[in-house]
């Protein structure tokens, strides 16, 4: 009888531990990551709308512009002569 009760307590505790650890742990981690993501996104929008740009904005802007030009050029090279009306999504 004693072994059966200790086994039931072990399974009950492991089920509760699994539930609290997985569901609440993963849920809290996802909520935290989402809060960090949206906070960073809001800050980026605030910085871009400012009249006077920050030092970081001025420092990173040439790199971003160069990367955008490279991506635009590579997408034009991959599909020469293809227009947006040719895509299957536009039909």
C-alpha positions as CSV (number, residue, x, y, z in Angstrom):
1,X,0.0,0.0,0.0
2,X,2.8,2.4,0.9
3,X,4.5,1.8,-2.5
4,X,1.3,2.5,-4.4
5,X,0.8,5.9,-2.6
6,X,4.4,7.0,-3.2
7,X,4.0,6.0,-6.9
8,X,0.8,8.0,-7.2
9,X,2.4,11.0,-5.5
10,X,5.4,10.8,-7.9
11,X,3.2,10.7,-11.0
12,X,1.0,13.5,-9.7
13,X,4.0,15.6,-8.9
14,X,5.6,14.9,-12.2
15,X,2.4,15.8,-14.1
16,X,2.0,19.1,-12.1
17,X,5.7,19.8,-12.6
18,X,5.5,19.2,-16.3
19,X,2.4,21.4,-16.6
20,X,3.8,24.3,-14.6
21,X,7.3,24.0,-16.1
22,X,6.3,23.6,-19.7
23,X,3.2,25.7,-20.1
24,X,3.9,28.5,-17.7
25,X,7.6,28.5,-18.4
26,X,7.3,28.6,-22.2
27,X,4.4,31.0,-22.0
28,X,6.3,33.4,-19.8
29,X,9.3,33.2,-22.1
30,X,7.2,33.9,-25.2
31,X,5.5,36.8,-23.5
32,X,8.9,38.2,-22.5
33,X,10.3,37.9,-26.0
34,X,7.2,39.5,-27.5
35,X,7.5,42.4,-25.1
36,X,11.1,42.9,-26.0
37,X,10.3,42.7,-29.7
38,X,7.5,45.2,-29.6
39,X,9.4,47.5,-27.3
40,X,12.3,47.5,-29.8
41,X,10.0,48.0,-32.7
42,X,8.3,51.0,-31.0
43,X,11.7,52.5,-30.2
44,X,12.8,52.1,-33.8
45,X,9.7,53.9,-35.1
46,X,10.1,56.7,-32.5
47,X,13.7,57.1,-33.6
48,X,12.8,57.2,-37.3
49,X,10.2,59.9,-36.7
50,X,12.4,62.2,-34.7
51,X,13.4,65.4,-36.4
52,X,17.0,65.3,-35.2
53,X,18.4,61.8,-36.0
54,X,20.5,60.0,-33.4
55,X,24.2,59.1,-33.9
56,X,23.4,55.4,-34.3
57,X,20.9,56.2,-37.1
58,X,23.4,58.3,-38.9
59,X,26.1,55.7,-38.4
60,X,24.0,52.7,-39.7
61,X,22.1,54.4,-42.5
62,X,24.8,54.0,-45.2
63,X,25.1,50.3,-44.4
64,X,21.4,49.8,-44.6
65,X,21.1,51.7,-47.9
66,X,24.0,49.7,-49.4
67,X,22.3,46.4,-48.3
68,X,18.9,47.5,-49.8
69,X,20.6,48.4,-53.1
70,X,22.3,45.1,-53.2
71,X,19.1,43.2,-52.4
72,X,17.2,45.2,-55.1
73,X,20.0,44.5,-57.6
74,X,20.1,40.8,-56.9
75,X,16.3,40.4,-57.2
76,X,16.4,42.2,-60.5
77,X,19.2,39.9,-61.8
78,X,17.4,36.8,-60.7
79,X,14.2,37.7,-62.6
80,X,15.2,39.8,-65.6
81,X,12.1,41.1,-67.5
82,X,9.6,39.6,-65.1
83,X,7.1,42.0,-63.8
84,X,4.8,41.9,-60.8
85,X,1.8,41.1,-63.1
86,X,3.5,37.8,-64.1
87,X,3.5,36.4,-60.6
88,X,0.9,33.7,-59.9
89,X,-0.3,35.6,-56.9
90,X,-1.6,38.5,-59.0
91,X,-4.0,36.3,-61.0
